[in-house]
Amino acid sequence: MAMSHPNACELTALGHVLVSPSQATGNMTMPMITIDGGTLSYGVSGAGPPIVFVAGLGEHGTYWMAQVAAFSSAFQVVTFDHGGVGASEGQPPYKVEQWAADTLRLIDHLGLDRVHLVGHSTGGAIAQVLAADHSDRVASLVLGATWARLDARLRKLFMFRKRALYEQVGFDQHSASRNTPQEIAAARIDALLAYDAGGRLRSIRNPTLLIAAADDLLVPWQLSELIAQEIAHARLVKLDHGGHHFPRTQVEAYNTLLLEFFRAHAERETPSAGLRKSAVLNPTLIA
């Protein structure tokens, strides 16, 4: 399916809006496809250039409620639950590369040629693999609050989080696993402990935007800076605040950055495309 572009992008939900899951998904359906070792529950809303949103470690597709509400008026928005999470099924062991293959399987199933690929946290690692191994399927790449390889601090944090699943150290099991079974949550953490982008990043030639927050205490913005140094022509935008979950806490800033980025690269593919320019923000541009 060729990339098409709307004449106007009326993203009325760019701002800080409170939406219920039903409001956010609108006419979104939640079908399911078969993947290796399980199933993938997904949602599709809207029509236009496709955006595939990939959520973090224990998050469901509903993590992107504010983005579905904002972008489905002018884009085809795709979200999904990772295998073993939410309504999707899949047994361990897991690998980030497997999750990337699951994402590509969904893209193929939907008949999409090239997509705007957006990954946050763990979703960013998945998006790195997909863009590196299948660059022809990615129109543009957005990586938020993510890493190419774990530093010592982040590795210890994930090991602590895994231990907490069973020992309930520091926080309870419910908040740690997001209702995901302990063995599933632990195996997902194991996949992250094993992940290293290696030389993959240098093979990414897609337009790439990295977004990080200065006050992200989980994944420091410097890890995004390291990724930007390895991907040719990548841009890094550092938000002054928003914490780790800035797609939710800084909805207006985040959505506007995405819209501007999609707009710029839509115009490169189709110069006559008429996406409306949204309000200019003032995040810190690093590179």
C-alpha positions as CSV (number, residue, x, y, z in Angstrom):
1,M,0.0,0.0,0.0
2,A,1.5,3.3,-1.1
3,M,1.9,6.1,1.4
4,S,-0.8,8.8,0.9
5,H,-1.0,12.1,2.6
6,P,-3.9,14.2,3.8
7,N,-4.6,17.6,2.5
8,A,-5.1,19.0,6.0
9,C,-4.2,17.6,9.4
10,E,-6.9,18.6,11.9
11,L,-5.4,17.2,15.0
12,T,-7.8,18.7,17.5
13,A,-6.5,16.5,20.3
14,L,-2.9,17.7,20.3
15,G,-3.3,19.4,23.7
16,H,-3.7,18.0,27.2
17,V,-7.0,16.1,26.9
18,L,-8.6,13.6,29.2
19,V,-10.0,10.7,27.1
20,S,-11.5,7.4,28.1
21,P,-10.4,4.3,26.2
22,S,-13.6,4.3,24.2
23,Q,-13.2,7.9,23.3
24,A,-9.6,7.4,22.3
25,T,-10.2,4.4,20.1
26,G,-13.3,5.7,18.5
27,N,-14.2,3.2,15.8
28,M,-11.1,1.2,16.5
29,T,-11.6,-2.6,16.3
30,M,-9.5,-5.1,18.2
31,P,-8.8,-8.0,16.0
32,M,-6.1,-10.6,16.4
33,I,-3.4,-12.2,14.2
34,T,-1.3,-15.3,14.7
35,I,2.4,-14.8,15.3
36,D,5.2,-17.3,16.1
37,G,4.2,-18.9,19.4
38,G,1.1,-16.9,20.0
39,T,-1.3,-14.1,19.0
40,L,-1.2,-10.4,18.6
41,S,-4.2,-8.2,19.5
42,Y,-4.2,-4.9,17.6
43,G,-6.2,-1.9,16.9
44,V,-6.5,0.3,13.8
45,S,-8.2,3.7,13.7
46,G,-8.5,6.3,11.0
47,A,-7.3,6.5,7.4
48,G,-4.2,8.1,5.8
49,P,-0.5,7.6,6.1
50,P,0.1,4.7,8.6
51,I,1.7,5.2,12.0
52,V,2.6,2.1,14.0
53,F,3.0,2.9,17.8
54,V,5.1,0.4,19.8
55,A,4.6,0.6,23.6
56,G,7.0,-0.1,26.4
57,L,7.8,-3.1,28.6
58,G,4.5,-3.9,30.3
59,E,2.3,-1.4,28.6
60,H,-0.7,-2.3,26.4
61,G,-1.7,-0.7,23.1
62,T,-4.0,1.6,25.1
63,Y,-0.8,3.4,26.3
64,W,-1.3,5.5,23.1
65,M,-4.8,6.7,23.8
66,A,-4.0,10.4,23.5
67,Q,-2.1,9.7,20.2
68,V,-5.0,7.7,18.8
69,A,-7.3,10.5,19.6
70,A,-5.1,13.1,18.1
71,F,-3.8,11.4,14.9
72,S,-6.6,9.2,13.7
73,S,-8.3,12.1,12.1
74,A,-5.7,12.3,9.4
75,F,-3.6,9.1,9.8
76,Q,-4.1,5.4,10.0
77,V,-3.1,4.6,13.6
78,V,-2.0,1.1,14.6
79,T,-1.4,0.0,18.2
80,F,-1.1,-3.5,19.7
81,D,-0.5,-5.5,22.8
82,H,2.9,-7.3,22.9
83,G,2.8,-11.0,22.9
84,G,2.0,-12.2,26.4
85,V,0.7,-8.8,27.4
86,G,-2.9,-7.7,27.6
87,A,-5.1,-9.5,25.1
88,S,-2.1,-11.0,23.2
89,E,-0.7,-14.4,23.9
90,G,2.9,-15.7,23.7
91,Q,5.1,-17.8,26.0
92,P,8.7,-17.1,26.9
93,P,11.5,-17.0,26.2
94,Y,11.5,-13.7,24.4
95,K,13.9,-11.7,22.3
96,V,13.7,-8.1,21.2
97,E,14.3,-9.4,17.7
98,Q,11.3,-11.6,18.0
99,W,9.2,-8.6,19.0
100,A,10.4,-6.7,16.0
101,A,9.4,-9.7,13.8
102,D,6.0,-9.7,15.4
103,T,5.6,-6.0,14.6
104,L,6.6,-6.6,11.0
105,R,4.2,-9.5,10.8
106,L,1.4,-7.1,11.8
107,I,2.5,-4.5,9.2
108,D,2.5,-7.2,6.5
109,H,-0.9,-8.4,7.7
110,L,-2.4,-4.9,7.3
111,G,-0.9,-4.7,3.8
112,L,1.2,-1.6,4.7
113,D,4.2,-0.8,2.5
114,R,6.0,1.9,4.6
115,V,5.0,3.2,8.0
116,H,5.9,5.9,10.4
117,L,7.3,3.8,13.2
118,V,7.1,5.2,16.8
119,G,8.6,3.3,19.7
120,H,8.8,4.3,23.3
121,S,11.2,2.8,25.9
122,T,11.2,-1.0,25.2
123,G,9.2,-0.1,22.1
124,G,12.2,2.0,21.0
125,A,14.5,-1.0,21.1
126,I,12.0,-3.0,19.0
127,A,11.8,-0.1,16.5
128,Q,15.6,0.1,16.2
129,V,15.7,-3.6,15.2
130,L,12.9,-3.3,12.7
131,A,14.3,-0.1,11.1
132,A,17.8,-1.6,10.9
133,D,16.7,-4.9,9.4
134,H,13.9,-3.6,7.2
135,S,14.6,0.0,6.4
136,D,12.5,-0.2,3.3
137,R,9.4,-0.6,5.4
138,V,10.0,2.5,7.5
139,A,9.1,6.0,6.2
140,S,10.4,7.6,9.4
141,L,11.5,6.5,12.8
142,V,10.7,8.1,16.2
143,L,12.5,6.7,19.3
144,G,11.5,7.9,22.7
145,A,13.2,7.4,26.1
146,T,15.1,4.3,24.9
147,W,18.6,2.8,24.7
148,A,20.8,0.8,22.4
149,R,22.5,-1.1,25.2
150,L,22.0,-1.1,29.0
151,D,24.5,0.9,31.0
152,A,25.4,-0.5,34.5
153,R,22.8,1.6,36.3
154,L,19.9,0.6,34.0
155,R,20.9,-3.0,34.1
156,K,20.8,-3.0,37.9
157,L,17.4,-1.3,37.8
158,F,16.0,-4.0,35.5
159,M,17.5,-6.8,37.7
160,F,15.9,-5.2,40.7
161,R,12.6,-4.9,38.9
162,K,12.7,-8.6,38.1
163,R,13.5,-9.5,41.6
164,A,10.7,-7.3,42.9
165,L,8.2,-9.3,40.8
166,Y,8.7,-12.2,43.2
167,E,9.8,-10.5,46.4
168,Q,7.7,-7.4,46.2
169,V,10.6,-5.3,47.1
170,G,10.0,-1.6,46.9
171,F,6.8,-1.8,45.1
172,D,4.0,-4.3,44.8
173,Q,3.5,-7.0,42.2
174,H,0.5,-5.4,40.6
175,S,2.3,-2.2,39.8
176,A,5.4,-4.0,38.7
177,S,3.7,-6.4,36.2
178,R,0.7,-4.3,35.0
179,N,-1.5,-7.4,35.5
180,T,1.0,-9.4,33.4
181,P,1.8,-12.8,34.9
182,Q,5.0,-12.9,36.9
183,E,6.8,-15.3,34.6
184,I,5.8,-13.3,31.5
185,A,7.0,-10.0,33.0
186,A,10.3,-11.6,34.2
187,A,10.9,-13.1,30.8
188,R,10.3,-9.8,29.1
189,I,12.9,-8.2,31.4
190,D,15.3,-11.0,30.5
191,A,14.9,-10.1,26.8
192,L,16.0,-6.5,27.7
193,L,18.9,-7.6,29.7
194,A,20.1,-9.6,26.7
195,Y,19.5,-6.8,24.1
196,D,22.4,-5.0,22.6
197,A,22.0,-3.1,19.3
198,G,25.5,-3.9,18.3
199,G,26.3,-2.3,14.9
200,R,22.7,-2.2,13.9
201,L,22.2,1.6,14.5
202,R,24.9,2.5,11.9
203,S,22.8,0.7,9.3
204,I,19.7,2.8,9.9
205,R,19.3,5.4,7.1
206,N,15.7,6.3,7.8
207,P,14.8,9.9,9.0
208,T,15.1,9.5,12.7
209,L,13.9,11.6,15.6
210,L,14.9,10.9,19.2
211,I,12.9,12.4,22.1
212,A,14.0,12.3,25.7
213,A,13.1,14.1,28.9
214,A,15.7,15.8,31.1
215,D,14.0,14.5,34.2
216,D,13.5,10.9,33.1
217,L,14.8,9.0,36.1
218,L,14.4,5.6,34.5
219,V,16.1,6.1,31.1
220,P,18.4,9.1,31.2
221,W,18.4,11.3,28.1
222,Q,22.1,10.7,27.6
223,L,21.3,7.2,26.4
224,S,19.3,8.7,23.6
225,E,22.2,11.0,22.8
226,L,24.4,8.0,22.3
227,I,21.9,6.5,19.9
228,A,21.8,9.8,18.0
229,Q,25.6,9.7,17.6
230,E,25.3,6.3,15.9
231,I,22.4,7.0,13.5
232,A,23.3,9.2,10.5
233,H,21.5,12.5,10.5
234,A,19.4,11.7,13.6
235,R,17.9,14.5,15.6
236,L,17.6,14.5,19.4
237,V,15.0,16.7,21.1
238,K,15.3,17.0,24.9
239,L,12.1,18.0,26.7
240,D,12.7,20.0,29.9
241,H,10.3,17.8,31.9
242,G,7.8,15.0,31.5
243,G,9.6,12.1,33.1
244,H,9.7,8.7,31.5
245,H,6.2,8.7,30.3
246,F,6.2,12.0,28.4
247,P,3.8,10.7,25.6
248,R,1.2,10.9,28.4
249,T,2.5,13.7,30.6
250,Q,3.5,16.1,27.8
251,V,0.9,15.2,25.3
252,E,0.9,18.5,23.4
253,A,4.7,18.8,23.2
254,Y,5.1,15.1,22.2
255,N,2.3,15.1,19.6
256,T,3.4,18.3,18.0
257,L,7.0,17.0,17.7
258,L,5.6,13.9,15.9
259,L,3.3,15.9,13.7
260,E,6.1,18.3,12.6
261,F,8.4,15.3,11.9
262,F,5.9,13.4,9.9
263,R,5.0,16.6,8.0
264,A,8.6,17.3,7.1
265,H,9.1,13.8,5.7
266,A,5.7,13.6,4.0
267,E,6.7,16.7,2.1
268,R,9.9,15.2,1.0
269,E,8.1,12.2,-0.4
270,T,5.1,14.3,-1.8
271,P,6.0,18.0,-2.0
272,S,2.4,19.0,-2.7
273,A,1.1,17.4,0.4
274,G,-0.7,20.0,2.5
275,L,-0.3,19.2,6.2
276,R,-1.1,22.1,8.4
277,K,1.8,23.3,10.5
278,S,1.1,23.2,14.2
279,A,2.2,25.6,17.0
280,V,5.9,26.0,17.4
281,L,7.2,24.7,20.7
282,N,10.5,25.3,22.4
283,P,12.1,22.0,23.3
284,T,15.9,21.8,23.4
285,L,17.3,20.6,20.2
286,I,20.5,18.6,20.9
287,A,21.5,17.3,17.5
